[in-house]
Amino acid sequence: MATTKKTKKPKTRSEKIRTGLAVDTLKRAFVDNLVYTQCRFPQFATPHDYYVALAYTVRDRMVHRFMKGVETYLKEDLRLVCYLSAEFLLGPHLGNNLINLGIYEDVDKAVKKELGLDLQKLLDQEEEPGLGNGGLGRLAACYLDSLATLEIPTIGYGIRYEFGIFDQVIHDGWQVEITDKWLRYGNPWEVPRADITFDVPMGGHTEGYYDHDGQYRVRWVPHRLVRGIAYDTPILGYRVNTCNILRLWRAEACESFDFQAFNVGDYYGAVEEKVFSENLTKVLYPNDEQLQGKRLRLEQQYFFVSCSLQDMLRIHLSRGESPDTFHHKFAVQLNDTHPAVGVAELMRLLVDEHQLDWDRAWHITRKTFAYTNHTLLPEALEKWPLQLFGSLLPRHLEIIYEINQLFLDEVRVRYPDDGQKLSRMSLIDESDGKYVRMANLACVGSHAINGVAELHTNLLKETVLRDFFEFMPDMFSNKTNGVTPRRFMVLSNPRLSKLITSKIGDGWIKHLEELNKLEQFADDPAFQKKWRQVKLENKRDLATLIRERTAIEVSPESMFDILVKRLHEYKRQHLSVLHIVSLYNRIRQNPEVAIRPRTFIFGGKAAPGYFMAKLIIKLITSVGEVVNNDPQVADRLKVVFFPDFNVKNAQPIYSAADLSEQISMAGKEASGTGNMKFAMNGALTIGTLDGANVEIREEVGPDNFFLFGLTAEEVFDLKSKGHNPAEYYHANTELREAIDLIGSGHFSQGDRDLFKPLVDSLVYNDEYMLLADYHSYIDCQERVSQAYLEQDHWTRMSILNVARMGKFSSDRSMREYCEEIWKVKPFPINLEEPTE
Ligand code: F58
């Protein structure tokens, strides 16, 4: 070690250029990146070149903060949060990062003034990483934003799918899926880490042996190895120096394996192995709430979980720690059961690879993991055929058997004569074929289990996880979801954000509860006027987008009634269609009828193999085709299906909504997060008492929420009594006429067969009770229309909704996880060096 203190070298200009935030520095860096990273002369650069140059400019500043963080954390004794999720639905990075860095306005001005460029045009260039299906993946992304903002050292771990969720186009009214080639022009946000790789064993068999100390041990002899390579994306918090990372794994063939084939002259065999291995992270499974036991999916899950746990152990050992203290330094959250195999994998790593004894390893494992459940739908609870599981993960199956045996022994002590309970709680389902139950594994292997809204958590305790709740009640808690106001207000609704800030300052962006200061202006006519103006301008922008994407002309003066989310029967998009058709029938029966102009906007993807969901899209577009062009309707009703609903498209949609449709059958939607995004942007909600709607209504007040429909309890009672949808059909003329019009071929050019499966399913089965809720829904919509006539009152309600949404910031959710589950505290990063 040198003892003489070195004098600091003066910073060279290039160092400053890579990290500084002054406008001039940013400009220089931008041009440098264009020339030296993009190899472009400014005069020949395309908007995409400019976007990439700006992205690198921003990334440099984030990496600077990330490096500082690593340096700081290495010196500290802290617990790292690891959020394991098979999906992260991030949305475009650039705009968000500019906001979090605090340079959005400066960059906007600089590119305009100096380079004559429109920042929005550059932002539009970014292809979003669609590495998720819907709510669950988007929640993970919101949580990363909040954790960084709260200055919690975190790594998000997931899969770098080469093809994310498909792009949706509409052909002849039907959904057509197009591969999502998001990486085709490169990805400036990620840093490939060739130095961080792990080999993941798969298949083969296990053997017992005695080690040097005469201890019996098990060795796994895999059939193949797949190599995982880390790709890091920096995740910067809002106006803090904490820059966490999202570490995604890409699969590659292991050299040792393909060389073997190569050495015996089997060149093609070697290449085949490579292609086979790389397939592992090729594509995201596009199923939402509907699972098929596909081997590749289990391979994906195990692959990313194994890489992530190996990485954590690497970090842990490199800090000079022993495996024995792992749980003190890592809190690992399982985002649903998709990473639940991690419980068995950590046991394997500790027992087989690090030679810990079983009881110690089990203690560490349970203290490390916590599990979040996101669904009550039985078809979405993961279970893997035993045969499939054992052939891919023979060692894990043995470990799971062992965990199961020890666990069931404990259960037996408490409930000595309850064989049924034992078989329900077993990690192995033997009722109908044999399966490994991932939710049971997650529960047994965790120290904390949570649902994502109060109602959902209560229903979990009463239904799917009842036995586990009764057995270990203290492990259960509720953590109501939240969303990040940075992306879903500041970035996506700048007009509203500026108006709010002009009244109450900008503290609300980090402390959303401060929005309640808006309450005092709810009746202020001047403020109301500005509030309405903001909404109108947002609606104008959306109308323009709708014209560009669908060629449908809509009036910004009409009420924008919006339903956007994944297509699923339980979410009941077709209930809104029944409403539209009922209004249409009223017009047909009496063209003079007073109907306030409404624009119904739908958006959402259907799982490619989900026939009914795709038929509902076809129904929406077909009803639109007829209603939009019927002169009798005279533009009073417009129906739009906005194609390719993703994060990027969602932003202008939430900001332009007057009415937010949250109409799932009570007891089915675990939480919902779109409901929060709409309300934060001043939309009023029409909704059932389902998921987080219940809490939104509680917060905004029943007078500012349009409630309809059966409660979860009523749904349950009606189901158990035996429910007959045909009764509602016959008893309600408007309902019957709406269904009949659909069945008559009116919306399908006379084809009575097209929508028959949908009509039949409603009249003869109606699993999600649309008909039972129809009357209440239509009545409620009537109240909505009346309320919309009184613009002042509507605006007051809209302001109050926003003012009372503080609870639904993901910052609040993350604070609860940190304090109650992970036991971690903020750890601020000091940049020290001047940034200029
Ligand atoms: C969603 N689940 C819930 N799953 O449906 C929603 O109520 C909740 O707000 C959200 O999680 C966040 O908690 C969800 O999005 C999936 O997309 C899975 C993807 C993988 C296959 C199974 C469904």
Boltz pocket constraint, residues with backbone or C-beta under 6 A from the ligand:
constraints:
  - pocket:
      binder: B
      contacts: [[A, 133], [A, 134], [A, 135], [A, 136], [A, 137], [A, 139], [A, 285], [A, 287], [A, 288], [A, 289], [A, 290], [A, 291], [A, 373], [A, 374], [A, 375], [A, 380], [A, 452], [A, 481], [A, 668], [A, 669], [A, 670], [A, 671], [A, 672], [A, 673], [A, 691]]
      max_distance: 6.0
